[in-house]
């Protein structure tokens, strides 16, 4: 019997074939979030716009029963539905908070334009230390499909699926042996819009050490994903779901690796399974980086050969692993069959003693000329791209690194010969760039491609999808510094020619408790203040500054469930920001407790057109205002502190409209609790002012 870590079965991972382009309803058949059993599970939704136009998307979450699944997502709060807008070339990483018990379900992303959609499921221990993660793209709903199954040793194979129909679905699961023979069969019913996640060994408890396939037959379309998991190390990799009626006979695998390196070795396992009712002859051809034959030895099979043939009976499957001998080398593979088959591969890393470390799955990648992949190189992460040219002519490849806003950071070019292969890491190719964004890739010849997200320690690989189309990126203009002119005579028409000095761009995102960003400023050590331009919706800021060290200040309204009466707060980022080049500095605004302040202005007459009460903190770091209703009452929210109370009144009189400001109409202290009955008195001379 296999031992599983509590709360970390398949329900924390998913897989889907990488989409070339997604629009309309995009299905992610597994979502997981929460804490339990000593682990923390989070889901990061990755959305990237490869087009020239803005795209809007809605993420909808449902639980196992198909009901709404509220989760806390990034700065959007706790909801079951989230609306996101992405400008041309923009990339968004949206992470759940894991602020409750483990919950699972599914997601549908509805987009009004082309959009790359993927998710990463990260598992950490109770202290937040990274354990592993798995990446996934969207899943195309199918009624009949086949998945490869491996339950040998410490491996198990999991399956997650959701019913995309509102009508109950009858499911039949059939096992086929590696020789194609019929195995056990079982049935289940899945309610409309419902979701389920399980291991193959839960469906068939007596399976034991087994390699073969699982056939799934559903009366309604299912969005499904499958995961191969090593239960000893809790590492995981995705494997393909193949439609039973697939007619595909040609495949490209953009990454094959084999051999020894100083820290261990790498081996590749080829997984082939026959979908047809007749015998299959499957030919596998391997080439190196330069397009020359890539000879490998298969355990129990072909030896020192760059090509080999596999014969499969109807329903049969084969798991063929290289032996890891010789110096480490990499390349790509072309697979051809005389009848429809399913094809995948897994490259596995072993340490110097031959112990399993991690692995990543590689599925078929259609060859296209323009595509985009998401990038994350922050902290211990890096993103790699494996490019494979399966054609017969050389091609020139242009790789552009874009930041999260679609701004072009750098450009690299390379040439791939026929059958050639190139693997690159973003940090190496672009000078150690640390960012979230995308790679925009164009080629003069069609390419197969694989994206790998790498965590350096502990070592982990996971795949991420690509999207067809490539936004070339916004070429930034050199940032210019503002200049003030004095003593300009404008008694008559005047024309000024002013040279502006170049500076550096300091930009970032205001995160955390900032519901609306009102302003951001950078202050130099000599006291000079540089106001930033701010997009209040996306909470991004940008400012041009000369070289130096700066402190950042944010004026914002906190993220409250109510908008009326929300306070205005000031946050001074304690970090000194050194700028010697274009720089990125995100600002994390901490949570500030606020308390309800309500009361009345009893002496306010009916002559007033409108009135509001305003609160100003003694330290200048907080304030708020609230309109006074017709019954002379008001309600606001303020953090703890001492405040001066003022009134702003619009009064109608015989000579038109008068705007009256009454400063220091009273004082207020908020001391960690609501203030339910505050009375603000008008000055005794207020009636005289009205006359």
C-alpha positions in Angstrom: 0.0 0.0 0.0 1.4 3.4 -0.9 1.8 6.0 1.8 0.7 9.6 1.0 1.2 12.8 2.9 -2.1 13.9 4.4 -3.8 16.7 2.5 -1.3 16.4 -0.4 -2.8 13.9 -2.8 -3.6 14.8 -6.4 -6.0 17.4 -5.0 -3.1 19.8 -5.0 -1.9 19.4 -8.6 -3.2 19.4 -12.1 -2.2 19.0 -15.7 -3.5 20.0 -19.1 -2.0 20.0 -22.6 -0.4 23.4 -23.2 -2.7 25.5 -25.3 -1.5 27.4 -28.3 -4.1 30.0 -27.9 -7.1 30.4 -25.5 -10.2 32.5 -25.9 -13.7 32.0 -24.6 -14.1 29.5 -21.8 -10.7 28.1 -20.6 -11.0 25.1 -18.2 -8.6 24.4 -15.3 -9.9 21.2 -13.8 -8.2 21.5 -10.4 -7.8 24.3 -7.9 -6.3 23.8 -4.5 -5.7 26.2 -1.6 -5.3 26.1 2.2 -3.4 24.7 5.2 -3.5 21.3 6.8 -1.4 18.3 7.7 1.7 20.4 8.2 1.7 21.8 4.6 0.6 25.0 2.9 -0.9 24.8 -0.7 -1.3 27.8 -2.9 -2.5 28.2 -6.5 -1.0 30.9 -8.7 -3.0 31.8 -11.8 -0.8 33.1 -14.6 -2.4 35.2 -17.3 -0.5 36.7 -20.2 -1.7 38.7 -23.2 0.3 37.9 -26.4 -1.8 40.2 -28.6 -1.7 43.9 -29.6 -5.1 44.7 -27.9 -6.3 44.7 -24.3 -8.1 41.6 -23.1 -10.6 41.2 -20.3 -11.0 37.9 -18.3 -13.1 36.6 -15.5 -11.9 33.8 -13.2 -14.7 31.7 -11.8 -14.1 29.1 -9.0 -16.3 26.2 -8.1 -16.0 23.4 -5.4 -16.5 19.7 -5.7 -20.3 20.1 -5.8 -20.2 22.8 -8.5 -21.1 25.5 -6.0 -19.1 28.8 -5.6 -15.7 28.4 -4.1 -14.6 31.7 -2.4 -10.8 32.1 -2.1 -8.6 35.0 -1.3 -6.7 35.9 -4.5 -3.9 38.4 -4.5 -5.2 41.9 -3.7 -8.7 41.1 -5.1 -10.0 40.0 -1.7 -12.1 36.9 -0.9 -14.5 36.0 -3.7 -15.4 33.1 -6.1 -15.2 35.3 -9.2 -12.5 37.8 -10.2 -12.4 40.2 -13.1 -9.0 41.0 -14.7 -8.0 43.3 -17.5 -4.6 42.9 -19.3 -3.1 45.5 -21.7 -1.1 44.4 -24.8 1.8 42.3 -23.7 0.9 42.4 -20.0 1.4 39.4 -17.6 -0.3 38.9 -14.3 0.7 36.4 -11.6 -2.3 36.0 -9.1 -1.6 33.9 -6.0 -4.2 32.5 -3.6 -3.6 33.2 0.1 -4.0 29.8 1.7 -5.7 31.5 4.6 -8.0 28.6 5.6 -8.3 24.8 5.5 -7.5 23.0 2.3 -10.2 23.4 -0.3 -10.3 22.0 -3.8 -12.3 22.6 -6.9 -12.1 23.8 -10.5 -11.8 27.1 -12.4 -13.1 28.5 -15.6 -11.4 31.5 -17.2 -13.6 33.4 -19.6 -11.6 35.7 -21.9 -12.8 38.2 -24.6 -9.6 37.9 -26.6 -6.5 35.7 -27.0 -5.0 34.9 -23.7 -2.3 32.5 -22.3 -3.7 30.8 -19.2 -1.9 28.5 -16.8 -1.6 27.7 -13.1 1.1 26.7 -10.7 0.4 24.7 -7.5 3.0 25.2 -4.9 3.4 23.1 -1.7 5.4 24.4 1.3 5.9 23.1 4.8 4.4 24.7 7.8 7.3 27.2 8.0 6.8 28.3 4.4 9.8 26.4 3.1 9.3 25.3 -0.6 8.7 21.6 -1.1 7.5 21.2 -4.7 5.2 22.6 -7.4 3.4 21.6 -10.6 2.4 23.7 -13.5 -0.5 23.3 -15.9 -2.3 24.8 -18.9 -5.9 24.6 -19.8 -7.8 21.4 -20.6 -10.0 20.7 -23.7 -13.2 19.0 -22.6 -13.5 15.4 -24.0 -15.9 12.5 -23.6 -13.4 9.7 -24.3 -9.7 9.8 -23.5 -6.6 7.7 -22.5 -3.9 8.4 -20.0 -0.6 6.6 -19.3 -0.5 5.0 -15.8 2.6 4.2 -13.7 2.2 2.8 -10.2 5.6 1.1 -9.9 7.8 1.6 -6.8 7.0 5.0 -5.2 5.1 6.3 -8.2 1.3 6.8 -8.5 -0.8 8.4 -11.2 -3.6 10.8 -10.3 -6.6 12.1 -12.3 -8.7 15.3 -11.7 -11.8 16.1 -13.8 -14.8 18.3 -13.8 -18.1 18.0 -15.6 -18.4 21.0 -17.9 -22.1 20.2 -18.5 -25.0 21.0 -16.1 -26.3 17.4 -16.6 -25.0 14.4 -14.6 -22.4 12.3 -16.4 -21.9 8.5 -16.3 -18.2 7.6 -16.2 -16.5 4.3 -17.0 -12.8 3.6 -16.2 -11.0 0.7 -17.9 -7.4 -0.5 -17.3 -5.3 -1.8 -20.2 -2.1 -3.7 -19.6 1.2 -2.8 -21.3 0.5 -5.6 -23.8 -2.9 -4.1 -24.5 -5.0 -6.7 -22.6 -8.2 -5.7 -20.9 -7.9 -5.1 -17.2 -10.4 -4.3 -14.4 -13.3 -1.8 -15.0 -15.3 0.4 -12.8 -18.0 3.1 -13.1 -19.0 6.3 -11.3 -21.5 9.2 -11.7 -20.4 12.8 -11.7 -23.1 15.4 -11.1 -23.5 18.4 -13.4 -20.7 21.0 -12.9 -19.1 18.8 -10.2 -15.4 18.0 -9.7 -13.5 15.0 -8.4 -9.8 14.2 -7.9 -8.4 10.7 -7.2 -5.5 8.3 -7.7 -5.8 5.4 -10.2 -4.9 3.2 -7.2 -8.0 4.4 -5.5 -10.1 3.4 -8.5 -8.4 0.0 -8.6 -7.1 -0.9 -5.1 -5.4 -4.1 -6.2 -3.4 -2.7 -9.1 0.0 -3.0 -7.4 3.1 -2.2 -9.5 1.7 -1.5 -12.9 2.4 0.2 -16.1 -0.2 0.6 -18.8 -3.1 2.9 -19.6 -6.4 4.0 -18.3 -9.4 4.6 -20.7 -12.1 7.0 -19.6 -15.5 7.0 -21.2 -18.0 9.8 -20.1 -21.5 10.5 -21.3 -20.8 14.2 -20.9 -17.6 16.3 -21.8 -15.0 16.4 -19.0 -12.1 18.8 -18.5 -9.4 16.5 -17.2 -5.8 16.5 -16.1 -3.4 13.8 -15.0 -0.3 13.8 -12.8 2.5 11.4 -12.3 3.7 11.7 -8.6 6.7 10.3 -6.8 5.2 9.7 -3.3 8.7 9.2 -1.8 9.9 12.7 -2.6 6.5 14.4 -3.2 7.7 15.6 -6.6 5.3 15.5 -9.5 5.1 15.9 -13.2 2.3 16.2 -15.7 1.6 13.7 -18.5 -0.7 14.0 -21.5 -4.4 13.3 -21.9 -5.0 11.8 -25.3 -8.4 11.8 -27.0 -9.5 8.3 -27.9 -10.4 9.4 -31.4 -7.2 11.3 -32.0 -5.8 10.9 -35.6 -2.4 12.3 -34.8 0.6 10.3 -36.1 3.5 12.9 -36.0 4.9 14.4 -32.8 7.8 16.7 -31.7 9.3 16.5 -28.2 11.4 19.7 -27.8 13.6 18.4 -24.9 15.5 15.1 -24.6 18.4 14.8 -22.1 20.7 12.0 -21.2 24.1 11.6 -19.5 26.3 12.3 -16.5 27.2 15.7 -15.1 29.2 16.5 -11.9 26.2 16.5 -9.5 24.5 13.4 -10.9 22.8 12.2 -14.1 19.8 12.7 -16.4 17.7 10.1 -18.2 14.7 10.4 -20.5 11.7 8.0 -20.5 9.7 7.8 -23.7 6.0 6.9 -23.2 4.1 5.5 -26.2 0.6 4.1 -26.3 -1.5 2.8 -29.2 -4.9 4.4 -29.7 -5.8 2.4 -32.8 -7.5 -0.9 -33.4 -4.5 -2.2 -35.5 -0.8 -2.7 -34.8 1.4 0.4 -34.5 4.9 0.9 -35.7 6.4 3.9 -33.9 9.7 5.4 -35.1 11.6 7.7 -32.7 14.5 9.9 -34.1 16.7 12.0 -31.9 19.0 14.9 -32.9 21.5 17.0 -30.9 21.8 20.8 -30.6 23.6 21.0 -33.9 21.0 18.8 -35.7 23.3 15.8 -35.8 22.1 12.3 -34.7 21.8 12.0 -30.9 22.7 8.4 -30.0 21.4 6.9 -26.7 21.0 3.5 -25.2 17.5 2.3 -24.0 17.4 0.0 -21.0 16.5 -3.4 -22.3 16.2 -2.0 -25.9 18.2 -0.3 -28.6 21.8 0.4 -27.8 23.8 3.5 -28.9 21.3 4.5 -31.5 19.8 7.8 -32.5 16.6 6.1 -33.9 14.6 3.1 -32.9 11.3 1.5 -33.7 8.6 0.3 -31.2 5.9 -2.2 -32.2 2.6 -1.8 -30.2 -0.4 -4.1 -30.4 -3.9 -2.3 -30.2 -4.2 -0.7 -26.7 -0.6 -1.6 -25.8 1.9 0.9 -24.3 5.7 1.2 -23.7 7.8 3.0 -21.1 11.4 3.2 -22.5 14.1 4.9 -20.4 17.6 5.9 -21.5 20.4 4.5 -19.4 22.0 7.9 -18.5 25.5 6.8 -19.7 28.0 9.1 -21.3 28.5 12.9 -20.9 25.4 15.0 -20.5 23.8 16.0 -23.8 20.5 17.4 -24.9 18.4 17.6 -28.1 14.9 17.0 -29.5 12.9 14.1 -30.8 10.6 13.5 -33.8 8.1 10.6 -33.5 6.2 9.1 -36.3 3.6 6.3 -36.4 1.6 4.5 -39.0 -1.6 4.7 -36.9 -2.8 7.1 -34.2 -0.8 6.9 -30.9 -0.2 8.9 -27.7 3.3 10.2 -27.1 5.0 11.8 -24.1 8.4 11.8 -22.3 9.8 12.4 -18.9 13.3 13.6 -18.1 14.5 12.6 -14.7 17.4 13.9 -12.6 19.3 11.6 -10.2 22.0 12.6 -7.7 25.5 11.3 -7.6 24.4 8.2 -5.8 21.7 7.4 -8.3 18.8 8.6 -6.0 15.8 10.2 -7.6 15.7 14.0 -7.3 13.0 15.5 -9.6 11.5 15.1 -13.1 9.5 17.0 -15.6 7.1 15.8 -18.3 7.3 16.8 -22.0 4.4 16.5 -24.3 4.0 17.0 -28.0 4.6 20.6 -29.1 3.2 21.7 -32.4 5.7 23.7 -34.5 4.7 27.4 -34.9 6.7 30.6 -35.7 5.4 33.1 -33.1 4.6 32.4 -29.5 4.9 33.7 -25.9 5.8 32.0 -22.7 5.4 33.4 -19.1 8.6 34.1 -17.1 9.3 34.2 -13.4 12.9 34.8 -12.3 12.4 36.1 -8.8 14.0 34.7 -5.7 15.2 31.1 -6.3 13.2 30.8 -9.6 14.4 30.8 -13.2 12.6 30.2 -16.4 14.0 28.1 -19.2 13.0 27.6 -22.8 13.9 24.6 -25.0 13.6 25.3 -28.7 13.6 22.6 -31.3 13.5 23.0 -35.1 11.9 19.9 -36.6 12.1 21.1 -40.2 14.6 20.8 -43.0 16.0 24.4 -43.2 17.8 26.7 -40.8 15.9 29.4 -38.9 16.7 32.7 -37.1 15.1 33.0 -33.8 14.5 36.4 -32.0 13.8 36.2 -28.3 12.5 39.4 -26.5 12.2 39.6 -22.7 9.2 41.7 -21.6 8.4 42.8 -18.1 5.0 42.4 -16.5 3.8 45.6 -18.3 5.0 44.5 -21.7 8.0 46.8 -21.7 10.9 45.3 -23.6 13.9 44.6 -21.4 16.2 42.9 -23.8 16.6 41.1 -27.1 18.6 38.0 -28.1 19.0 36.3 -31.5 20.1 32.8 -32.3 20.2 30.4 -35.3 18.9 26.9 -35.3 20.0 24.4 -37.9 17.6 21.7 -39.3 16.8 19.3 -36.4 18.7 21.7 -34.1 17.9 22.4 -30.5 18.7 25.2 -28.0 18.0 25.5 -24.3 18.3 28.9 -22.6 17.7 30.2 -19.1 16.4 33.8 -18.8 18.9 34.7 -16.0 21.9 33.6 -18.2 20.5 35.1 -21.4 19.5 38.4 -20.0 22.1 39.3 -17.4 20.5 38.0 -14.2 17.1 39.7 -14.8 14.8 39.3 -11.7 11.2 39.8 -12.8 7.9 38.4 -13.7 6.9 38.9 -17.4 7.2 36.9 -20.6 9.4 35.8 -23.5 8.1 36.9 -26.9 9.6 34.6 -29.5 9.5 34.8 -33.3 11.3 32.5 -35.8 11.8 32.4 -39.5 11.0 28.6 -39.3 8.3 26.8 -37.2 9.6 25.7 -33.8 8.5 23.2 -31.2 9.1 24.6 -27.7 9.0 23.7 -24.0 8.9 26.1 -21.1 10.5 25.0 -17.8 10.1 26.8 -14.5 13.0 26.0 -12.2 13.4 26.3 -8.5 17.1 26.1 -7.5 16.7 24.8 -3.9 15.2 22.4 -3.3 15.6 21.4 -6.9 12.3 21.4 -8.8 11.1 21.6 -12.4 7.7 22.2 -13.7 6.3 23.0 -17.2 4.3 26.1 -18.2 2.4 26.6 -21.4 2.9 29.0 -24.3 0.4 31.0 -26.3 0.5 31.5 -30.1 1.2 35.2 -31.0 4.0 37.3 -29.9 3.8 41.0 -28.8 7.1 42.7 -29.7 7.1 44.7 -26.6 6.9 48.4 -25.8 10.3 50.1 -26.5 10.7 52.5 -23.6 11.7 56.1 -24.3 14.6 57.4 -22.2 13.1 58.8 -19.0 13.6 62.6 -18.7 13.8 64.6 -15.6 11.4 67.5 -14.9 12.8 71.0 -14.8 11.4 74.2 -13.2 11.9 77.6 -14.9 11.6 80.9 -13.0 11.5 84.5 -14.1 9.8 83.8 -17.4 8.2 87.0 -18.9 4.8 86.2 -20.4 3.6 89.7 -21.0 3.5 88.7 -24.6 3.7 85.5 -26.7 6.9 83.6 -25.8 8.5 80.4 -27.1 10.7 78.4 -24.8 13.3 75.8 -25.8 14.3 73.7 -22.8 16.6 70.7 -22.7 15.6 68.0 -20.2 18.3 65.9 -18.6 18.0 62.1 -18.9 17.2 60.1 -15.7 16.3 56.6 -14.7 12.9 55.0 -14.5 11.8 53.9 -11.1 8.6 51.9 -11.2 6.7 49.1 -9.4 3.4 47.9 -8.1 1.8 48.9 -4.8 0.6 45.7 -3.2 -0.9 44.6 0.1 -3.7 46.6 1.8 -3.9 49.4 -0.8 -7.4 49.2 -2.3 -6.9 52.4 -4.3 -3.6 54.2 -4.8 -4.0 58.0 -4.9 -0.3 59.0 -5.2 3.3 57.8 -5.0 6.3 60.0 -4.5 10.1 59.4 -4.4 12.1 61.7 -2.1 15.8 62.1 -2.5 18.2 62.4 0.4 18.4 66.1 -0.1 14.7 66.4 0.3 13.8 66.9 -3.4 10.4 65.2 -4.2 9.6 63.5 -7.5 5.9 62.8 -7.9 5.1 59.6 -9.8 2.5 58.9 -12.4 0.0 56.3 -11.0 -2.5 53.9 -12.6 -5.0 53.8 -9.7 -6.7 50.6 -11.1 -3.6 48.4 -11.6 -1.7 50.2 -8.7 1.4 50.7 -10.8 3.6 53.7 -10.5 6.4 55.2 -12.5 8.7 58.2 -12.0 11.9 59.5 -13.6 14.7 60.3 -11.2 18.4 61.0 -11.3 20.9 58.5 -9.8 20.7 58.4 -6.0 18.9 56.9 -3.0 15.2 57.5 -2.5 12.5 56.9 0.0 9.0 56.0 -1.3 5.7 57.3 0.1 2.3 56.0 -0.8 -1.0 57.8 -0.3 -3.8 55.3 -0.5 -7.2 54.1 0.6 -7.2 50.7 2.2 -9.1 47.7 0.7 -12.4 47.8 2.7 -15.6 46.1 1.8 -17.3 49.5 1.8 -16.1 52.5 -0.2 -18.0 55.3 1.5 -16.1 56.6 4.5 -12.9 54.8 3.7 -9.9 56.7 5.2 -6.9 58.1 3.3 -3.6 56.8 4.7 0.1 57.5 4.2 2.7 54.7 4.2 6.4 55.5 4.2 8.3 52.5 2.8 11.2 52.0 5.3 13.6 50.7 2.6 16.1 53.0 1.0 15.9 52.5 -2.8 19.2 52.9 -4.6 18.8 53.9 -8.3 21.8 53.7 -10.6 19.9 52.3 -13.6 16.2 51.7 -14.5 14.9 50.0 -11.4 11.8 48.2 -10.1 10.7 48.6 -6.5 7.3 47.1 -5.5 5.8 48.6 -2.4 4.1 46.2 0.2 1.6 48.2 2.2 0.9 46.5 5.6 -2.6 45.9 6.9 -3.9 48.8 9.1 -6.7 48.2 11.5 -9.5 50.7 11.1 -12.5 51.4 13.3 -16.0 52.7 12.6 -16.6 56.3 13.7 -20.2 57.4 13.6 -22.2 60.3 15.1 -24.2 63.4 14.3 -24.1 67.1 13.8 -27.4 68.1 15.6 -27.3 71.9 15.0 -27.0 71.6 11.2 -30.0 73.3 9.6 -32.0 72.5 6.4 -30.5 75.5 4.6 -27.4 73.5 3.8 -27.1 71.9 0.4 -24.5 69.4 1.4 -22.1 68.9 4.3 -19.3 66.6 5.3 -17.2 66.0 8.3 -13.4 65.7 7.9 -10.8 64.2 10.2 -7.1 65.0 10.1 -4.6 63.0 12.1 -2.2 64.9 14.3 0.8 63.1 12.7 -0.5 63.8 9.2 -0.4 60.1 8.3 -4.2 59.5 8.2 -7.4 61.3 7.5 -11.0 60.7 6.4 -14.2 62.3 5.6 -17.9 61.3 5.5 -21.0 63.0 4.1 -23.6 64.1 6.5 -27.0 62.6 5.7 -30.4 64.3 5.8 -30.9 63.0 9.4 -27.7 64.8 10.3 -25.7 61.6 10.8 -22.4 60.4 9.4 -20.2 57.3 9.4 -16.4 56.9 8.6 -13.5 54.6 9.2 -10.2 55.6 10.9 -7.2 53.9 12.3 -6.1 54.5 15.9 -4.8 58.0 16.6 -5.7 61.6 17.5 -7.7 63.7 15.0 -8.9 67.2 14.5 -12.5 67.4 13.3 -13.6 69.9 10.7 -16.8 70.7 8.7 -17.2 71.5 5.1 -20.6 73.0 4.3 -22.4 74.2 1.2 -25.1 76.7 2.1 -27.7 78.3 -0.1 -28.5 82.0 0.7 -29.8 85.2 -0.9 -26.6 85.8 -2.7 -26.1 82.4 -4.1 -24.1 79.4 -2.9 -21.6 79.8 0.0 -18.9 77.3 0.8 -18.0 77.3 4.4 -15.1 75.6 6.1 -15.1 75.2 9.9 -11.7 74.0 11.1 -11.2 72.5 14.5 -14.8 72.0 15.2 -13.7 69.4 17.8 -11.2 66.6 18.5 -11.4 62.9 18.4 -9.3 60.0 19.7 -9.6 56.5 18.2 -8.0 54.0 20.6 -8.4 50.5 19.0 -12.2 50.4 19.1 -15.2 51.8 17.3 -16.5 55.3 18.2 -20.3 54.9 18.0 -21.6 58.3 19.3 -19.6 61.3 18.3 -21.3 64.7 18.4 -19.9 67.5 16.4 -21.1 71.0 17.5 -21.4 74.0 15.2 -20.0 77.4 16.3 -22.5 79.7 18.0 -22.1 82.2 15.1 -23.0 79.7 12.4 -26.6 81.2 11.9 -25.0 84.6 11.4 -22.8 83.2 8.7 -25.8 81.9 6.8 -27.4 85.4 6.8 
